[in-house]
């Protein structure tokens, strides 16, 4: 099945969300990966997302890596459709869109052409790209190939990558190759440890991160935390930047528009001792 590239596929009323957030990275589909095992668990997570202020979420089950050969695009689309039907029945005010969390792989450009992996919101413009956690594989050639095809890679949780967190200047190579960075809300709050927290604020302070997302898997150890992260960013850097990271740029992802540059905002030096 071809990706849905209709720019009107998202009802514009959904984007008039005020302080209701848009989450581009969440493992909320039942039984597909290390997210909720059952529909009941998925509904609990979705209710928590809605209660946390999320209005639209992109479901991003893992593709490639240890999930290679699983979670085909049509499987994900069907799961999203069924979950949305249940959300309506339950009165949970949340809209779920299809996507994937894709482990870096040299086959990605050809798999996209063959429609075997999903872009974010099924729009053909952005992919969520996960690097191996403990080693740094330079994806410059892959990023360049994707960019030439009109696709932007959003690197998921670089602050939780051991090498990038301890050597943060390495992300400049990713940015120079056309990638964007997505920070995890829980990292900002210190839930992944002091190194990830420090790296989060480092990337935010320098305008290197474009989006904050939940990467939620459940309601206990990997819960959304979007509202708390928004408030922390707002307190430290102001309303405009918080809105850009959690609402405006995520809305641009789902509509296939170019992300706003954080260089519009004043350079910030205070980051390491965020409480």
N, C-alpha and C positions, 0 to 999 in steps of 0.2 A: 504494500500500500504506500502511495506517495505521501510525503509529509504534508501537513496542512499549512499552506503558505498564504491563506486568505487573511489579509491584514485586518479584516473585520471579525475574525473568529472570536475575539474577546469583546464582550459587550462593554461599551465605553462606560456604562454606569458602574461596572465593577471596579473601574480604575479611579472613580471619584470617591476615593476611600478615606480622605482626611487623614487621620492618624491610625488608620488600619493598614497593617503591613502586608507586604508581598514577599513571600518566602520562596526562593528559587531552588532550594536544596533541602529535600526532606524525604525520609524513607517511611512513607505512610501507607503503602499498599500492602495488603495482607498476603503473607505466604510466599513472597517473591525473593526476599533476601534476608538480611539480618535486622529488618524492621519488625513490625507486628506480625505475629504468626497467624492470627485469626482475624476475621472481620470484626469481631467484638473489640479486639485490642486496637485495630485500626480506627474504629469509631471513637474510642476513648482518646486516642492521640489526636484525632481531628477535632474533637470537642475542646481539647486542651489548646490546640492551635488557635481555634476561634476565640476562646476565652482569653488567650494571650494577645489578641488584637490582630491576628492574621486573617486577611479576607480572601486572599488567593494564594495557593501553594502549588508549586510544581513537584509532582511525585518523581523522585529520582532513584529508582532501584538500580543496583549495580549492574553494569554490563562489562564484559571482558574481564581480564584478570582471573580470579578464581571462580567467576561467574561466566566464563567464556562458554558459549553454546546454550546459555540460559537467558530467560527474559527477553524474548524476541519482541520487536516493536509492537506487533499486533496484540501480543499477550499483555503488554503494559497498557496499551490503549483500551483494551476491553476491561482490564482491572480498574482503570480510572473511570470509565463509564459506569461500571457497577457501583463503585464507591460513591460517585456523585449521586446516583439514584438513591442509595441508602442515606446519604447525608440529607437529601431533601425529605425523605420519609421521617428522619429523626429530628428535623427542624434545626440542623446544625448549619449555621451561616458561614459556609466555607465552600469555595470552588476549587476543585483539583484539576490540574492540567498535566498532560503527559511529558515525561522527560527521562533522563537517565544520568547516573553518575558513572562515568566511563574511565576505566583504568587505561593509562597511556599504553599505546600499542601502535606499531608502525603501520598496521593495516587500517587505521581509522579512516583516512581519506577514501579508500576504496570501499570500506564498509558503509560509509555515509552515502556514497554514490549508489550502492546497491540497496539502500534503505534497510540495512541490517542493524543499525544502531540509531538511537533517537537523539535529536537535537532538543534543546530546552523549549518547552511549550510546543514542540513539534513544528517549529517555525522555520527551520533550515538556516538560522542565522548564528546561533550560539550553541556551543557544547560545553558541558561541565566535565573538566578533565582532572582526574585524580592521579597524582604521582605516587610511586612507591614510597612508603613512609620512612624508611631508614637509609636509603641511598638516593643520591641525586643523579638522575638521568637527564642530560641536557636535551630538551625537546625542541630546540631551535628549528631544526629542519622540518619537523612535523608542524610546528606553529606557522612556519612560513608557507608550507603547502596548504594548510587550512586557510590562511589569510588570502592566498591567491585564489582560492575557491569561494571567497566571500564569507567565510565562517570564522568567527572569533572564539577562541578557547578561553573559558573562565576557569582558572586554576583554583580548585577547591582547597580550603583550609591550609594555605602555605604556612601559617603560624604553628600548625601542628606537625609539620614536616621537620624532622630532627635537624637536618642539614640547613634548610632555609631559615629555621628559627634561630639557630646559633650563628649563621653567617648570612644575615638578612640582605646584604648587598647583592647576593646572587640573584635575587628576584628581578634585578634590573635587566638581566639578560632576557627574562621572560617578558617583561614589559616592552623592551625594545623590539622583540619579535612579534609584538601585536597582541599578547595575551593580557587578560585582566585578572585581578585577584579577588577572591571571595573569602571573607573572614567569618569564622563561626561565632555566633552570638555568645555561646557558653565560654569560648576562649577569652573573650573580652572581660568576662566576669571572674576569670581565674579557675574555671571548672576543669581545665585540662592541664593545670599546673602553672608554676611561675614563668617558665620559659615561653610557653604558648601565650600567656597573658602579656608578657613584655613584648614579644614579637608582634602581637596584635596591635598594641598601641604604637609601636614603632612604625608599622605599615600605615596605620591610620594617620599618624602625625605627619608623615611625609607625603600624604596624598597618593600612596601607591595602591591602596585597596579601593575597589569600585563598589563593592556590594557586601552587605552583611546578611547571612542566612542562618537558619537554625541547624541544619544537618541533624534534625531530630530523628530518633529511632523509636522512642518510647516516652513514657511520662515519669520515669524514675531516674535512671542514670543518664539518659540522653534526651532530656525534655527541651522544648522549644526555646524559651528564655528571650524571645524577641523584644518584648516590652522593656525588660530590665536592661538589655543591651542598648536599645534606643535611648533610654533615659540616661545611661552612663555617657554615651556619645554626646547627647544634647547638653548635659551638664559640663562636659569637658570642652567641647568644640562648637556648641551652638546648634540651634534648631535646624538651620539650613543644611548643614552637613549630615546631621542625623536623618533628615528627610530624604536627602539624596541617596544615602547608602541603603536605606531600608524600604523606601517607597518609590522614589523617582527612577533610579537606575534599574531596580527590579521590574518596574512597569515597562521600561524600555526593552528589557530582555524579552518579555512576553509579546511585545508588539514588533520585535525585530528592528528596533531603532538603535542608533548609535548611542553608547553610554556617554553621559556628561562627564567631563574631565574634572577631577578634584583639584587640578591646578588653578581652577577658578577661585579657590579658597586660599586664604593666607597660610603660608607655611607655618607649621607648628613644631615647636621643639619639646614641649613638655609631654612626656609619655611614659617614662620608665617607672615612675612611682605612683601610677594610678592606683587608687585605693578601692 
